[in-house]
Amino acid sequence: MLATQLLEIEKCTQSKIDAVDFNNIPFGRTFSDHMLVAEYFDGQWQTAKIMPYGPIPLSPATSALHYGQAIFEGMKAHRTTDGRIAMFRPDKNIARFNKSAVRMSMPEVPEDIFMEGLLELIKLDIAWIPNKEGCSLYMRPLMFANEPCIGVKTSDRYMFIIMVGPVGPYYSEPVSVLVSEEYARAVKGGVGYAKTAGNYGRTLYPVELARKQGYKDILWLDGREQKYVEEIGTMNVFFVLDGKLITPSIDGTFLEGVTRESVIRIAQDLGYEVEQRKIDIAEIVAAHNNGLLEEMFGTGTAATVTHINRFGFRGEDYHLDLDKAVISKRIKEELEGIKSNAVPDRHGWLKFVE
């Protein structure tokens, strides 16, 4: 339990939950009654507070609005088959959040504020966790520089917030992607591995162009040679080539996905061969043309395991037969089974909210 001097709780006077249609929950549009807020100034974290969800006051000179010191994470809590509430690998998200903070010259958030505050917030808004299959409570921790100062420097003040809300599936159907050779998401030595706001802002225009061509998202290539596969905008990417699961190796230019790592472990547990290496897009095209590209899918906290049914490259469309997506379907079943506690949690990934 978080020490009382480190956490204050102010409950809302009237819940909004009765106005929510839990049979129709668009992703990222509905938020629960409370949020956690902690501020950093004078060189230390101040008392964290759980308070009613609502707007926060900001100066027009707020540093993050001008210089981009802002990071976030995505996490989920689920109802399990035995009626308990569990988070999936929250320690990994906390570690990645703080890794992003270091890269963006921001203070790390102590685990007693992060984890214990998160547990208290979930317990307070436990009624907001959906019972419907495929739905969950999405948790969005974020931190941004809030010093009211226009000057290119590391901020002296930060605000850490956790907001939560019920969500349905991020993707309700298979996704098509366009391979981009014109735009780059990240380069070596940059911030590609950090979950920082700017990494996503820079992708929005290219994604809009891709959508005008009939694709849902972009499959990004490396920023130097524009030939090696890195990630899809909202997901890490996997391929099944002639029965072998392959995925780009981590090199600091894209996100080290928690779901990505989990999928690799699950695939190995199930006896599948997994290879992490550089993947030339030309190899993927050739494999498709030779009938060796059996599956293509993305992984992420929001997306879980999402099938790719088509990718575009240099004016050509390459379709995938989802009837052949045996391995990804098996992995997804295992992953969802672990999250719901219907399948043994061999690796201790679940943290229960007692």
Summary of the structure (lengths in Angstrom):
residues: 354
radius of gyration: 20.8
end to end distance: 11.1
largest distance: 64.0
contacts: 1136
relative contact order: 0.14
helix: 27%
strand: 31%
